[in-house]
Amino acid sequence: MNAPVRPLSLAKAGKGRTRSLFHPATLAILALVALAHLGAWWALNRPAALPDFNGQVAGLAFAPYQRGQSAEGNNWPSAEEIAGDLRTVAPMTRNIRTYAVHGGLERIPELAASQGLDLRVTLGSWLDRRLDRNATEIRSLIDTARANRNVDRVLVGNEAVLRGDLTPQQLIGYMDQVRRQVRQPVSTAEPWHVWLDHPELAQSVDFITIHLLPYWEGLPVDGALRFIMEKLDQIAARFPGKPIVIGEVGWPSAGRDIGAARATRVNQAEFMRRFFIEAQRRGLNYFVMEAFDQPWKVSFEGRAAGHWGMLDLDRQPKWSLTGPVQETPAWPLWAGGATLFAFAASFFFLKRRPDIRWQGKLMLAGLAQLFVVGTTLTLLAMSETYLSASAAAVWGVLVAGQVMLLALLLSDSFELAETIFGRIWKRRWPALPAPEGMVLPKVSIHIPICNEPPHMVRQTLDALAELDYPDYEVLVIDNNTKDPALWEPVAEHCARLGPKFRFFHLGKWPGFKAGALNFGLRQTADDAEIVGVIDSDYVVNPDWLRRMVPFFNDPKVGFTQSPQDYRDAKESLFKRMMFWEYAGFFRAGMVTRNERNAIIQHGTMTLVRKAAMVDAGGWAEWCICEDSELGLKLMRQGWEAVYVPDSMGRGVMPDDFAAYRKQRHRWAYGAVQIMKGHLGALLNPFRRDLTWGQRWHFVMGWMPWFGDALGLVFVLGGIAWSMGLIFAPVRTEFPILLFMLPSIGLFLFKLVQIMALYAARVPCGWRDRVGAAFAGLALTHTIGKAMLAGIFTKRAPFLRTPKMKDAPALVQGLVMAREELALLALLWGSAIGVTIVHKAGTWEAILWTAVLLVQSVPYLAAVAVSLIAAMPTRRALVLPATGGNAPIPQQAGHAGTALARTGDGL
């Protein structure tokens, strides 16, 4: 007999693939992308030609805290550590400035002298609101200054007035107390504006110690030196004859942007060299802020506070005083490693589909490079950031999230490339009707129902009665329906249709839909070889079985599947959006998955070999997506699946947004259950239950839903972070750009991907593509919640998707999306608050606002779709086929849902 089946073997000759992979065009594309990647690294790390400084630094702020030490704790530098740091700075300068005379820091002058180091010490003390501690600090300051001849100046407090810890009068009293007991000149240290605001301080000091840090002023590096000199001249003009010492001057090598100020290694080197040259020309007395990086300051001053040193925390110079400076001196190693890894990633994907056209190869290789460079730059940033254990944990979580997002991008780009640019499809077979006279196996069709409208089920049964197939039975299994008015009309209709139709009323029955189907399996006729399942709302084509059953002539075929399709898309704009949102998966995603025998079995329009189902143990009653679980189980047993993208039956869609959301919640929760139940087969590399292609599609196919869960966590974290940016803007920094860009980039890519896939595979206009994308986005929050619930719980109730209900009122539409509406308001409020507080003054502020707005799009979509769903339905909403819309495909010979509502029995 002429079975319309082609060989289903996936095994192909490997030589052809290798030749295709190493085709000159493929190698040229990979080489081109790699060279572009290396060129970008080179362009961003070209040596910056800066003016050389050949003198000696006049002075350094000296804080000898080592890794893990802090001025705020009890872990202070030892005498040996202090002595080592003194030896490190001695060749660089002849003057150092200290900040405290407790915790062992009072020994700095003594240690410098004992080692014979020619270092002069401007001795500092730390004063704050704790008056008893201040008294002790003042006594130690006096004793240390009197005991060490290398102390040439004394500073009473540091920025105490700026912080508001002391009033000018209190500080003057402390200075007078010290001045009476030491021989050295006495001053205090404050930023330039404090001296101008409190001239009484200047009258009470022997010299003015001014802090000039243009980075905190938000100035660009090329205007910073001019600012310093202007402020220095302003102070000199305001207090003529008073000696001036620049107590702190510097620029951080890393940190957040402040206005036009960019904290980079090159900017630090440029500012300091130009300042050194000008200070030498003018004979200025200054201390560089500072000798060594001090990451302990990050907790209260932000990330930049840890990167002001001329030397890093390991006491290594960040740049030299002469010669060019590079932002990342080790960039060739990072770039080379990233290029090799990206090449391997491209190789990994392209060897699986060497038939992809050059445009697809270019896109895939380029996105692979972006994936790797994003990860590499993040790791590079981590390597240059001083991380505490808690900070490292936070960064680790963020990096893991970023890797997951970028992995999704790479996976989706591969699907996009092979779907649009693939030239060879090896698992596509025409579903040709079996010719008359062919011996066909008996089929048992199972219809589980629960509280369904009787007239809708009768439509389904009438269509089954018209099947052009010689030998079949229909089992209607009603479970958990209490109202006899719902199930008795169905039982009567089955009796009228004849012996082929059998009705079972189970009453209260365990296992939900799976329990009913398992009951039906036990009632199946002994001579039936194939079991079919359709939902109670499906009107099938007469040739459905005649076209699909012949595929079982191949003994390797375990089940077949045709798409879910719907007949009520013209009822409302909401249903039209749902219609095309569903269509994307069945017309593109399932076709691609079929290439690797990895389709998702869904519980309608499916046919299963009964023997295979029995061997698999039937339907899983522990899983609320028993259909998909069975499909994966059959694949683990080695069965092949056949997917035919032709529509052979149509049902009805959810009537409102709540039902639509409930359906997707069930699918997402069930996906987690399946992943947990088959984790070893999916992830254990030593298992052979599934092919690598099947693992890929099941894991990466569900990974976007895990991405939605991660996105929900990021939304809540983003709102909390924004509260810090709004209410504690000094202590709270923006996330670094490397964590903001991937979320924006992935969102934009997903939109492009949807539009491209729909344009290539789904026959609808651009307006319907936008509507489908909007409908899908509206489910993001629901999917995220379901995935998180699935991760942390084991069971959830089977949420039946209600059909053929009246549309809700407008207010009910808002109520259905109340969670999304609340989060939308919080995200928009956060974006407005951050914009007002930070005035969009930096790229970080602008990008963070953009991130908040991007995160709000799914919530806006949910509210909008819920409102659209609340609009009154029409009997037939016909949208024009022109201007970017396509007509909804119709099924001849069957009434639509709107007409079906007029039936009796309700």
BELBELSUL-V458350 format. One record per residue. N is the residue number from 1. RES is the residue in one small letter. D_CENTER is the distance of its C-alpha to the mean C-alpha in Angstrom with 1 decimal. Layout:
# BELBELSUL-V458350
n=<N & N>
res=<RES & RES>
d_center=<D_CENTER & D_CENTER>
This chain:
# BELBELSUL-V458350
n=<1 & 2 & 3 & 4 & 5 & 6 & 7 & 8 & 9 & 10 & 11 & 12 & 13 & 14 & 15 & 16 & 17 & 18 & 19 & 20 & 21 & 22 & 23 & 24 & 25 & 26 & 27 & 28 & 29 & 30 & 31 & 32 & 33 & 34 & 35 & 36 & 37 & 38 & 39 & 40 & 41 & 42 & 43 & 44 & 45 & 46 & 47 & 48 & 49 & 50 & 51 & 52 & 53 & 54 & 55 & 56 & 57 & 58 & 59 & 60 & 61 & 62 & 63 & 64 & 65 & 66 & 67 & 68 & 69 & 70 & 71 & 72 & 73 & 74 & 75 & 76 & 77 & 78 & 79 & 80 & 81 & 82 & 83 & 84 & 85 & 86 & 87 & 88 & 89 & 90 & 91 & 92 & 93 & 94 & 95 & 96 & 97 & 98 & 99 & 100 & 101 & 102 & 103 & 104 & 105 & 106 & 107 & 108 & 109 & 110 & 111 & 112 & 113 & 114 & 115 & 116 & 117 & 118 & 119 & 120 & 121 & 122 & 123 & 124 & 125 & 126 & 127 & 128 & 129 & 130 & 131 & 132 & 133 & 134 & 135 & 136 & 137 & 138 & 139 & 140 & 141 & 142 & 143 & 144 & 145 & 146 & 147 & 148 & 149 & 150 & 151 & 152 & 153 & 154 & 155 & 156 & 157 & 158 & 159 & 160 & 161 & 162 & 163 & 164 & 165 & 166 & 167 & 168 & 169 & 170 & 171 & 172 & 173 & 174 & 175 & 176 & 177 & 178 & 179 & 180 & 181 & 182 & 183 & 184 & 185 & 186 & 187 & 188 & 189 & 190 & 191 & 192 & 193 & 194 & 195 & 196 & 197 & 198 & 199 & 200 & 201 & 202 & 203 & 204 & 205 & 206 & 207 & 208 & 209 & 210 & 211 & 212 & 213 & 214 & 215 & 216 & 217 & 218 & 219 & 220 & 221 & 222 & 223 & 224 & 225 & 226 & 227 & 228 & 229 & 230 & 231 & 232 & 233 & 234 & 235 & 236 & 237 & 238 & 239 & 240 & 241 & 242 & 243 & 244 & 245 & 246 & 247 & 248 & 249 & 250 & 251 & 252 & 253 & 254 & 255 & 256 & 257 & 258 & 259 & 260 & 261 & 262 & 263 & 264 & 265 & 266 & 267 & 268 & 269 & 270 & 271 & 272 & 273 & 274 & 275 & 276 & 277 & 278 & 279 & 280 & 281 & 282 & 283 & 284 & 285 & 286 & 287 & 288 & 289 & 290 & 291 & 292 & 293 & 294 & 295 & 296 & 297 & 298 & 299 & 300 & 301 & 302 & 303 & 304 & 305 & 306 & 307 & 308 & 309 & 310 & 311 & 312 & 313 & 314 & 315 & 316 & 317 & 318 & 319 & 320 & 321 & 322 & 323 & 324 & 325 & 326 & 327 & 328 & 329 & 330 & 331 & 332 & 333 & 334 & 335 & 336 & 337 & 338 & 339 & 340 & 341 & 342 & 343 & 344 & 345 & 346 & 347 & 348 & 349 & 350 & 351 & 352 & 353 & 354 & 355 & 356 & 357 & 358 & 359 & 360 & 361 & 362 & 363 & 364 & 365 & 366 & 367 & 368 & 369 & 370 & 371 & 372 & 373 & 374 & 375 & 376 & 377 & 378 & 379 & 380 & 381 & 382 & 383 & 384 & 385 & 386 & 387 & 388 & 389 & 390 & 391 & 392 & 393 & 394 & 395 & 396 & 397 & 398 & 399 & 400 & 401 & 402 & 403 & 404 & 405 & 406 & 407 & 408 & 409 & 410 & 411 & 412 & 413 & 414 & 415 & 416 & 417 & 418 & 419 & 420 & 421 & 422 & 423 & 424 & 425 & 426 & 427 & 428 & 429 & 430 & 431 & 432 & 433 & 434 & 435 & 436 & 437 & 438 & 439 & 440 & 441 & 442 & 443 & 444 & 445 & 446 & 447 & 448 & 449 & 450 & 451 & 452 & 453 & 454 & 455 & 456 & 457 & 458 & 459 & 460 & 461 & 462 & 463 & 464 & 465 & 466 & 467 & 468 & 469 & 470 & 471 & 472 & 473 & 474 & 475 & 476 & 477 & 478 & 479 & 480 & 481 & 482 & 483 & 484 & 485 & 486 & 487 & 488 & 489 & 490 & 491 & 492 & 493 & 494 & 495 & 496 & 497 & 498 & 499 & 500 & 501 & 502 & 503 & 504 & 505 & 506 & 507 & 508 & 509 & 510 & 511 & 512 & 513 & 514 & 515 & 516 & 517 & 518 & 519 & 520 & 521 & 522 & 523 & 524 & 525 & 526 & 527 & 528 & 529 & 530 & 531 & 532 & 533 & 534 & 535 & 536 & 537 & 538 & 539 & 540 & 541 & 542 & 543 & 544 & 545 & 546 & 547 & 548 & 549 & 550 & 551 & 552 & 553 & 554 & 555 & 556 & 557 & 558 & 559 & 560 & 561 & 562 & 563 & 564 & 565 & 566 & 567 & 568 & 569 & 570 & 571 & 572 & 573 & 574 & 575 & 576 & 577 & 578 & 579 & 580 & 581 & 582 & 583 & 584 & 585 & 586 & 587 & 588 & 589 & 590 & 591 & 592 & 593 & 594 & 595 & 596 & 597 & 598 & 599 & 600 & 601 & 602 & 603 & 604 & 605 & 606 & 607 & 608 & 609 & 610 & 611 & 612 & 613 & 614 & 615 & 616 & 617 & 618 & 619 & 620 & 621 & 622 & 623 & 624 & 625 & 626 & 627 & 628 & 629 & 630 & 631 & 632 & 633 & 634 & 635 & 636 & 637 & 638 & 639 & 640 & 641 & 642 & 643 & 644 & 645 & 646 & 647 & 648 & 649 & 650 & 651 & 652 & 653 & 654 & 655 & 656 & 657 & 658 & 659 & 660 & 661 & 662 & 663 & 664 & 665 & 666 & 667 & 668 & 669 & 670 & 671 & 672 & 673 & 674 & 675 & 676 & 677 & 678 & 679 & 680 & 681 & 682 & 683 & 684 & 685 & 686 & 687 & 688 & 689 & 690 & 691 & 692 & 693 & 694 & 695 & 696 & 697 & 698 & 699 & 700 & 701 & 702 & 703 & 704 & 705 & 706 & 707 & 708 & 709 & 710 & 711 & 712 & 713 & 714 & 715 & 716 & 717 & 718 & 719 & 720 & 721 & 722 & 723 & 724 & 725 & 726 & 727 & 728 & 729 & 730 & 731 & 732 & 733 & 734 & 735 & 736 & 737 & 738 & 739 & 740 & 741 & 742 & 743 & 744 & 745 & 746 & 747 & 748 & 749 & 750 & 751 & 752 & 753 & 754 & 755 & 756 & 757 & 758 & 759 & 760 & 761 & 762 & 763 & 764 & 765 & 766 & 767 & 768 & 769 & 770 & 771 & 772 & 773 & 774 & 775 & 776 & 777 & 778 & 779 & 780 & 781 & 782 & 783 & 784 & 785 & 786 & 787 & 788 & 789 & 790 & 791 & 792 & 793 & 794 & 795 & 796 & 797 & 798 & 799 & 800 & 801 & 802 & 803 & 804 & 805 & 806 & 807 & 808 & 809 & 810 & 811 & 812 & 813 & 814 & 815 & 816 & 817 & 818 & 819 & 820 & 821 & 822 & 823 & 824 & 825 & 826 & 827 & 828 & 829 & 830 & 831 & 832 & 833 & 834 & 835 & 836 & 837 & 838 & 839 & 840 & 841 & 842 & 843 & 844 & 845 & 846 & 847 & 848 & 849 & 850 & 851 & 852 & 853 & 854 & 855 & 856 & 857 & 858 & 859 & 860 & 861 & 862 & 863 & 864 & 865 & 866 & 867 & 868 & 869 & 870 & 871 & 872 & 873 & 874 & 875 & 876 & 877 & 878 & 879 & 880 & 881 & 882 & 883 & 884 & 885 & 886 & 887 & 888 & 889 & 890 & 891 & 892 & 893 & 894 & 895 & 896 & 897 & 898 & 899 & 900 & 901 & 902 & 903 & 904 & 905 & 906>
res=<m & n & a & p & v & r & p & l & s & l & a & k & a & g & k & g & r & t & r & s & l & f & h & p & a & t & l & a & i & l & a & l & v & a & l & a & h & l & g & a & w & w & a & l & n & r & p & a & a & l & p & d & f & n & g & q & v & a & g & l & a & f & a & p & y & q & r & g & q & s & a & e & g & n & n & w & p & s & a & e & e & i & a & g & d & l & r & t & v & a & p & m & t & r & n & i & r & t & y & a & v & h & g & g & l & e & r & i & p & e & l & a & a & s & q & g & l & d & l & r & v & t & l & g & s & w & l & d & r & r & l & d & r & n & a & t & e & i & r & s & l & i & d & t & a & r & a & n & r & n & v & d & r & v & l & v & g & n & e & a & v & l & r & g & d & l & t & p & q & q & l & i & g & y & m & d & q & v & r & r & q & v & r & q & p & v & s & t & a & e & p & w & h & v & w & l & d & h & p & e & l & a & q & s & v & d & f & i & t & i & h & l & l & p & y & w & e & g & l & p & v & d & g & a & l & r & f & i & m & e & k & l & d & q & i & a & a & r & f & p & g & k & p & i & v & i & g & e & v & g & w & p & s & a & g & r & d & i & g & a & a & r & a & t & r & v & n & q & a & e & f & m & r & r & f & f & i & e & a & q & r & r & g & l & n & y & f & v & m & e & a & f & d & q & p & w & k & v & s & f & e & g & r & a & a & g & h & w & g & m & l & d & l & d & r & q & p & k & w & s & l & t & g & p & v & q & e & t & p & a & w & p & l & w & a & g & g & a & t & l & f & a & f & a & a & s & f & f & f & l & k & r & r & p & d & i & r & w & q & g & k & l & m & l & a & g & l & a & q & l & f & v & v & g & t & t & l & t & l & l & a & m & s & e & t & y & l & s & a & s & a & a & a & v & w & g & v & l & v & a & g & q & v & m & l & l & a & l & l & l & s & d & s & f & e & l & a & e & t & i & f & g & r & i & w & k & r & r & w & p & a & l & p & a & p & e & g & m & v & l & p & k & v & s & i & h & i & p & i & c & n & e & p & p & h & m & v & r & q & t & l & d & a & l & a & e & l & d & y & p & d & y & e & v & l & v & i & d & n & n & t & k & d & p & a & l & w & e & p & v & a & e & h & c & a & r & l & g & p & k & f & r & f & f & h & l & g & k & w & p & g & f & k & a & g & a & l & n & f & g & l & r & q & t & a & d & d & a & e & i & v & g & v & i & d & s & d & y & v & v & n & p & d & w & l & r & r & m & v & p & f & f & n & d & p & k & v & g & f & t & q & s & p & q & d & y & r & d & a & k & e & s & l & f & k & r & m & m & f & w & e & y & a & g & f & f & r & a & g & m & v & t & r & n & e & r & n & a & i & i & q & h & g & t & m & t & l & v & r & k & a & a & m & v & d & a & g & g & w & a & e & w & c & i & c & e & d & s & e & l & g & l & k & l & m & r & q & g & w & e & a & v & y & v & p & d & s & m & g & r & g & v & m & p & d & d & f & a & a & y & r & k & q & r & h & r & w & a & y & g & a & v & q & i & m & k & g & h & l & g & a & l & l & n & p & f & r & r & d & l & t & w & g & q & r & w & h & f & v & m & g & w & m & p & w & f & g & d & a & l & g & l & v & f & v & l & g & g & i & a & w & s & m & g & l & i & f & a & p & v & r & t & e & f & p & i & l & l & f & m & l & p & s & i & g & l & f & l & f & k & l & v & q & i & m & a & l & y & a & a & r & v & p & c & g & w & r & d & r & v & g & a & a & f & a & g & l & a & l & t & h & t & i & g & k & a & m & l & a & g & i & f & t & k & r & a & p & f & l & r & t & p & k & m & k & d & a & p & a & l & v & q & g & l & v & m & a & r & e & e & l & a & l & l & a & l & l & w & g & s & a & i & g & v & t & i & v & h & k & a & g & t & w & e & a & i & l & w & t & a & v & l & l & v & q & s & v & p & y & l & a & a & v & a & v & s & l & i & a & a & m & p & t & r & r & a & l & v & l & p & a & t & g & g & n & a & p & i & p & q & q & a & g & h & a & g & t & a & l & a & r & t & g & d & g & l>
d_center=<53.7 & 51.2 & 47.8 & 45.1 & 42.9 & 41.9 & 41.3 & 37.9 & 37.6 & 34.4 & 36.3 & 36.9 & 38.7 & 36.4 & 38.6 & 37.7 & 34.0 & 34.8 & 37.0 & 34.4 & 31.7 & 34.0 & 35.4 & 36.0 & 33.7 & 30.8 & 31.6 & 32.1 & 28.7 & 27.0 & 29.4 & 28.7 & 25.0 & 25.5 & 28.1 & 25.9 & 23.3 & 26.1 & 27.6 & 24.5 & 24.5 & 28.2 & 28.1 & 25.7 & 27.8 & 31.3 & 33.8 & 34.5 & 38.3 & 39.2 & 42.7 & 44.1 & 45.4 & 48.3 & 49.3 & 48.3 & 45.8 & 47.9 & 46.0 & 42.8 & 41.2 & 41.4 & 39.1 & 39.4 & 36.5 & 35.1 & 31.8 & 31.2 & 34.0 & 33.9 & 36.5 & 35.2 & 36.0 & 38.9 & 37.8 & 39.9 & 40.8 & 43.9 & 47.0 & 46.3 & 42.8 & 44.2 & 47.0 & 44.7 & 42.7 & 45.9 & 47.0 & 43.7 & 44.2 & 48.0 & 48.0 & 45.7 & 47.6 & 50.7 & 49.2 & 46.5 & 45.4 & 44.4 & 42.9 & 44.4 & 47.6 & 46.4 & 44.6 & 46.5 & 45.6 & 49.2 & 50.3 & 48.7 & 52.0 & 54.0 & 51.7 & 51.8 & 55.6 & 56.1 & 54.4 & 56.5 & 53.5 & 54.6 & 52.0 & 52.8 & 50.7 & 49.9 & 49.5 & 47.0 & 46.6 & 43.9 & 45.0 & 43.0 & 43.9 & 45.4 & 49.0 & 50.3 & 47.7 & 48.8 & 52.4 & 51.7 & 49.6 & 52.5 & 55.0 & 53.0 & 52.5 & 56.3 & 57.2 & 54.9 & 56.1 & 59.7 & 59.4 & 57.7 & 59.4 & 56.3 & 54.8 & 55.7 & 53.7 & 52.4 & 49.4 & 49.5 & 45.9 & 42.8 & 41.2 & 42.7 & 43.7 & 40.3 & 38.5 & 41.3 & 42.4 & 46.0 & 48.1 & 50.0 & 53.2 & 51.9 & 50.7 & 54.0 & 55.8 & 53.9 & 54.6 & 58.3 & 58.5 & 57.1 & 59.2 & 62.4 & 61.7 & 60.3 & 61.8 & 58.5 & 57.3 & 54.9 & 51.9 & 48.5 & 45.2 & 43.3 & 41.3 & 43.5 & 43.2 & 44.4 & 47.6 & 48.2 & 47.5 & 49.8 & 52.7 & 54.5 & 52.3 & 53.4 & 57.0 & 56.6 & 55.1 & 56.9 & 54.1 & 50.9 & 47.7 & 45.0 & 41.2 & 39.9 & 36.1 & 35.1 & 31.4 & 31.4 & 33.2 & 30.4 & 32.7 & 32.1 & 33.4 & 36.2 & 37.5 & 37.2 & 40.6 & 42.5 & 41.0 & 42.1 & 45.6 & 45.9 & 45.1 & 47.3 & 50.2 & 49.6 & 50.0 & 53.0 & 54.7 & 54.1 & 55.5 & 58.1 & 59.6 & 56.9 & 55.3 & 51.6 & 49.2 & 45.5 & 44.0 & 40.4 & 39.2 & 36.1 & 32.7 & 29.4 & 27.9 & 24.3 & 22.6 & 21.3 & 23.0 & 25.8 & 27.2 & 28.3 & 28.3 & 26.1 & 26.0 & 26.4 & 28.8 & 30.8 & 31.1 & 32.3 & 34.9 & 36.0 & 36.6 & 38.4 & 40.6 & 41.7 & 42.3 & 44.4 & 46.5 & 47.2 & 47.8 & 50.2 & 52.0 & 52.4 & 53.1 & 50.4 & 49.9 & 46.2 & 43.7 & 40.4 & 37.4 & 37.1 & 38.2 & 35.3 & 31.6 & 31.3 & 27.8 & 29.3 & 29.4 & 25.6 & 25.6 & 27.8 & 27.7 & 24.1 & 22.7 & 25.4 & 28.1 & 27.6 & 28.2 & 31.6 & 33.7 & 35.6 & 35.0 & 31.8 & 31.7 & 33.4 & 36.1 & 35.4 & 36.0 & 33.0 & 35.3 & 39.0 & 41.5 & 42.5 & 41.0 & 37.7 & 34.4 & 31.1 & 27.7 & 26.6 & 29.9 & 28.3 & 26.2 & 28.3 & 27.1 & 23.4 & 23.8 & 26.1 & 23.9 & 20.8 & 23.2 & 24.6 & 21.4 & 20.2 & 23.7 & 23.5 & 20.2 & 21.9 & 25.0 & 23.3 & 22.2 & 25.3 & 27.8 & 26.7 & 27.3 & 29.7 & 31.0 & 28.1 & 29.6 & 29.2 & 26.9 & 24.4 & 24.9 & 24.3 & 21.1 & 19.9 & 21.2 & 19.7 & 16.1 & 16.8 & 18.0 & 15.0 & 12.8 & 15.3 & 16.0 & 12.5 & 12.7 & 16.3 & 16.1 & 13.7 & 16.3 & 19.0 & 18.0 & 17.9 & 21.4 & 22.7 & 21.6 & 23.8 & 21.8 & 23.5 & 22.7 & 20.7 & 18.8 & 18.2 & 16.9 & 14.3 & 13.4 & 13.4 & 10.9 & 8.5 & 9.5 & 9.1 & 5.5 & 5.4 & 8.2 & 6.9 & 4.6 & 7.8 & 10.0 & 9.2 & 10.2 & 13.2 & 14.2 & 14.1 & 16.0 & 18.5 & 19.1 & 19.6 & 21.9 & 24.0 & 24.3 & 25.4 & 27.0 & 28.3 & 32.1 & 33.1 & 32.3 & 34.1 & 33.6 & 34.8 & 38.1 & 40.1 & 40.8 & 44.5 & 46.8 & 49.0 & 52.6 & 55.3 & 57.1 & 54.2 & 54.1 & 50.8 & 49.7 & 49.7 & 46.4 & 45.7 & 43.3 & 41.7 & 40.6 & 39.2 & 39.7 & 39.1 & 40.4 & 40.2 & 42.5 & 45.6 & 46.1 & 42.6 & 43.3 & 46.8 & 45.2 & 43.2 & 46.4 & 48.5 & 46.2 & 46.3 & 50.1 & 50.2 & 48.4 & 50.4 & 50.4 & 53.4 & 52.3 & 49.7 & 49.3 & 47.1 & 46.1 & 44.9 & 43.6 & 43.3 & 41.8 & 41.4 & 43.0 & 45.6 & 47.1 & 49.9 & 49.8 & 46.5 & 47.4 & 51.1 & 51.1 & 48.8 & 51.1 & 54.1 & 52.4 & 51.7 & 55.4 & 56.5 & 54.4 & 56.4 & 56.1 & 53.0 & 51.0 & 50.8 & 49.3 & 48.3 & 47.7 & 46.1 & 45.9 & 43.6 & 41.8 & 39.1 & 36.0 & 35.1 & 34.9 & 34.8 & 37.9 & 39.7 & 38.9 & 40.1 & 43.3 & 43.6 & 43.3 & 46.2 & 48.2 & 47.6 & 50.8 & 51.8 & 52.3 & 48.9 & 46.8 & 43.7 & 41.7 & 40.0 & 37.7 & 37.1 & 35.9 & 38.7 & 37.9 & 38.0 & 40.8 & 41.2 & 43.0 & 46.5 & 45.6 & 42.4 & 44.0 & 46.4 & 43.5 & 41.1 & 43.5 & 45.0 & 41.8 & 42.9 & 45.8 & 43.6 & 43.7 & 40.2 & 38.6 & 37.4 & 36.0 & 35.4 & 33.1 & 33.3 & 30.8 & 30.5 & 32.0 & 33.2 & 36.4 & 35.6 & 33.3 & 35.9 & 36.3 & 33.7 & 31.0 & 28.6 & 29.8 & 29.7 & 26.0 & 25.5 & 27.9 & 26.0 & 22.6 & 24.2 & 25.9 & 22.9 & 22.3 & 26.0 & 27.0 & 24.2 & 21.9 & 24.9 & 27.1 & 24.7 & 24.3 & 28.1 & 28.6 & 27.6 & 29.2 & 25.9 & 26.2 & 25.2 & 28.4 & 28.5 & 31.4 & 33.4 & 35.2 & 35.0 & 38.0 & 38.2 & 41.0 & 42.6 & 43.5 & 39.9 & 38.8 & 41.5 & 40.7 & 37.1 & 38.3 & 37.6 & 34.8 & 32.6 & 33.4 & 30.8 & 27.9 & 27.4 & 26.3 & 29.5 & 29.7 & 26.5 & 27.4 & 30.9 & 29.7 & 27.7 & 30.7 & 33.1 & 31.1 & 31.2 & 35.0 & 35.1 & 35.7 & 34.7 & 33.2 & 34.2 & 32.2 & 34.1 & 32.2 & 35.4 & 35.5 & 38.3 & 37.8 & 36.3 & 35.3 & 34.2 & 30.8 & 29.8 & 31.8 & 29.5 & 25.9 & 26.3 & 27.5 & 24.8 & 22.1 & 24.2 & 24.4 & 20.7 & 20.3 & 22.9 & 21.4 & 18.0 & 19.9 & 22.2 & 19.6 & 18.7 & 22.4 & 23.1 & 20.5 & 22.1 & 25.6 & 25.3 & 23.0 & 25.7 & 26.4 & 22.8 & 21.9 & 25.2 & 26.2 & 29.9 & 30.0 & 31.4 & 30.9 & 28.4 & 28.2 & 25.2 & 24.6 & 24.6 & 22.2 & 19.8 & 19.9 & 19.8 & 16.9 & 14.7 & 16.1 & 14.8 & 11.4 & 9.9 & 11.4 & 9.8 & 6.4 & 8.3 & 9.4 & 6.4 & 5.8 & 9.5 & 9.4 & 7.4 & 9.9 & 12.7 & 11.9 & 11.7 & 15.0 & 16.5 & 15.7 & 17.1 & 20.2 & 20.8 & 20.5 & 23.0 & 25.4 & 25.2 & 24.3 & 26.2 & 24.8 & 21.2 & 19.3 & 16.4 & 13.4 & 14.1 & 13.3 & 11.5 & 8.6 & 9.1 & 9.8 & 7.0 & 5.3 & 9.0 & 9.9 & 7.9 & 9.3 & 12.6 & 12.7 & 12.3 & 15.1 & 17.2 & 16.8 & 18.0 & 20.8 & 21.8 & 21.9 & 23.8 & 26.1 & 27.0 & 27.2 & 27.5 & 30.8 & 29.8 & 29.8 & 27.1 & 27.5 & 26.9 & 23.8 & 22.5 & 23.7 & 22.0 & 18.6 & 19.2 & 20.3 & 17.3 & 15.0 & 17.4 & 16.6 & 12.9 & 13.9 & 16.6 & 14.7 & 12.2 & 15.4 & 17.2 & 14.8 & 14.9 & 18.6 & 19.1 & 17.7 & 20.1 & 23.0 & 25.3 & 26.8 & 26.4 & 29.1 & 29.5 & 28.7 & 31.0 & 30.0 & 32.9 & 34.5 & 37.0 & 36.8 & 37.7 & 35.0 & 34.2 & 35.4 & 33.3 & 33.0 & 31.8 & 29.1 & 27.7 & 28.3 & 26.3 & 23.2 & 24.0 & 20.8 & 18.8 & 21.5 & 21.3 & 17.6 & 18.1 & 21.0 & 19.2 & 16.4 & 19.2 & 21.4 & 18.9 & 18.5 & 22.3 & 23.0 & 20.9 & 22.7 & 26.0 & 25.8 & 24.4 & 26.1 & 23.4 & 25.2 & 22.5 & 19.8 & 17.5 & 18.8 & 18.5 & 14.9 & 13.9 & 16.0 & 14.4 & 10.9 & 12.8 & 14.5 & 11.7 & 10.3 & 13.9 & 14.6 & 14.0 & 16.2 & 18.7 & 18.8 & 19.5 & 22.3 & 23.7 & 23.8 & 25.4 & 27.9 & 28.6 & 29.2 & 31.6 & 33.7 & 37.0 & 37.1 & 39.6 & 41.8 & 40.5 & 37.9 & 38.5 & 36.3 & 37.8 & 37.1 & 37.2 & 35.1 & 31.9 & 32.3 & 33.6 & 36.0 & 34.9 & 36.5 & 39.4 & 41.1 & 44.8 & 47.1 & 45.1 & 44.8 & 41.5 & 40.1 & 41.7 & 45.1 & 44.4 & 44.1 & 47.8 & 48.9 & 50.9 & 50.1 & 47.7>
